[in-house]
Amino acid sequence: MMRQLRNAPALFTQEDLYELEASIKEDKDGVTRRIALAVLTQSGAEFLQAVADNREFAVEIAKESDCLTHYVKRLRMLTEWMDTAQVRMVLALAKRRDMDSVLDEAKPTQDVQPA
């Protein structure tokens, strides 16, 4: 694994990073996320009935369902990138002779929670 990390290219340019951060801050998916979560506040029977009873609502649900598919794909990709970053961090730390003391020093105090 260490050899793979040593040979691994950078996954992003600085420009890519800024664009990704800007996209996240812009939160274009906020409406889709809130609608998806709102759907989960109804029982299955209530939601089925609402979609069956109201064509306009059904059309909006269809639109949001498509948006949600793309949003979920982006979230999965972001999660994959975060997992990759975490593995890189752990492997890099494992190379240090003083890894244990570095990890101990990095532990938050009881008053502080990790970001």
C-alpha positions as CSV (number, residue, x, y, z in Angstrom):
1,M,0.0,0.0,0.0
2,M,2.8,2.3,0.8
3,R,4.3,1.9,-2.7
4,Q,0.8,2.6,-4.2
5,L,0.6,5.8,-2.2
6,R,4.1,6.8,-3.2
7,N,3.2,6.3,-6.8
8,A,-0.3,7.8,-6.6
9,P,-0.8,11.0,-8.5
10,A,-2.5,14.0,-7.1
11,L,-6.3,13.6,-7.6
12,F,-7.0,17.3,-8.0
13,T,-5.4,20.5,-9.1
14,Q,-5.7,23.6,-6.9
15,E,-8.2,24.9,-9.4
16,D,-10.2,21.7,-9.1
17,L,-10.2,22.1,-5.3
18,Y,-11.5,25.7,-5.5
19,E,-14.2,24.7,-7.9
20,L,-15.3,21.8,-5.8
21,E,-15.4,24.0,-2.6
22,A,-17.3,26.7,-4.4
23,S,-19.8,24.2,-5.7
24,I,-20.3,22.8,-2.1
25,K,-20.7,26.3,-0.6
26,E,-23.2,27.2,-3.3
27,D,-25.3,24.3,-2.3
28,K,-27.2,23.9,-5.5
29,D,-28.6,20.6,-4.3
30,G,-30.1,22.1,-1.1
31,V,-33.7,22.1,-2.5
32,T,-33.4,18.5,-3.7
33,R,-31.9,17.4,-0.4
34,R,-34.7,19.1,1.6
35,I,-37.4,17.6,-0.6
36,A,-35.9,14.2,-0.3
37,L,-35.8,14.5,3.5
38,A,-39.3,15.9,3.6
39,V,-40.5,12.8,1.7
40,L,-39.1,10.8,4.6
41,T,-41.3,12.6,7.1
42,Q,-44.3,10.9,5.6
43,S,-45.3,7.3,6.0
44,G,-45.1,5.2,2.8
45,A,-48.9,5.1,2.6
46,E,-49.2,8.9,3.0
47,F,-46.6,9.5,0.3
48,L,-48.1,7.0,-2.1
49,Q,-51.5,8.7,-1.6
50,A,-50.1,12.2,-2.1
51,V,-48.5,11.2,-5.4
52,A,-51.6,9.3,-6.6
53,D,-53.9,12.2,-5.7
54,N,-52.0,15.1,-7.2
55,R,-50.6,15.1,-10.8
56,E,-48.7,18.3,-10.3
57,F,-47.1,17.0,-7.2
58,A,-46.3,13.7,-9.0
59,V,-44.5,15.6,-11.8
60,E,-42.5,17.6,-9.3
61,I,-41.5,14.4,-7.5
62,A,-40.5,12.9,-10.8
63,K,-38.2,15.9,-11.5
64,E,-36.7,15.8,-8.0
65,S,-36.2,12.0,-8.2
66,D,-34.0,12.6,-11.3
67,C,-32.1,15.4,-9.5
68,L,-31.7,13.2,-6.5
69,T,-30.1,10.4,-8.6
70,H,-27.4,12.9,-9.7
71,Y,-27.0,14.3,-6.2
72,V,-26.5,10.9,-4.7
73,K,-23.8,10.1,-7.3
74,R,-22.0,13.3,-6.4
75,L,-22.2,12.5,-2.7
76,R,-20.8,9.0,-3.3
77,M,-17.9,10.4,-5.3
78,L,-17.2,12.9,-2.5
79,T,-17.3,10.2,0.1
80,E,-14.9,8.1,-2.0
81,W,-12.5,11.0,-2.2
82,M,-12.7,11.6,1.6
83,D,-12.0,7.9,2.2
84,T,-9.0,8.1,-0.1
85,A,-7.7,11.2,1.7
86,Q,-8.1,9.4,5.1
87,V,-6.2,6.4,3.9
88,R,-3.4,8.6,2.6
89,M,-3.3,10.4,6.0
90,V,-3.1,7.2,8.0
91,L,-0.5,5.6,5.8
92,A,1.7,8.8,5.9
93,L,1.4,8.8,9.7
94,A,2.3,5.2,9.9
95,K,5.7,6.0,8.4
96,R,6.6,8.2,11.3
97,R,8.7,6.6,14.1
98,D,6.9,8.9,16.6
99,M,3.4,8.0,15.2
100,D,2.0,7.1,18.6
101,S,3.0,10.4,20.2
102,V,1.8,12.3,17.2
103,L,-1.6,10.6,17.5
104,D,-1.7,11.2,21.3
105,E,-0.9,14.9,20.8
106,A,-3.6,15.1,18.1
107,K,-6.4,13.7,20.4
108,P,-8.9,16.4,21.3
109,T,-9.3,17.3,24.9
110,Q,-12.6,16.5,26.5
111,D,-13.8,20.1,25.9
112,V,-13.0,20.1,22.1
113,Q,-14.7,18.0,19.5
114,P,-13.0,17.1,16.2
115,A,-14.0,19.3,13.2
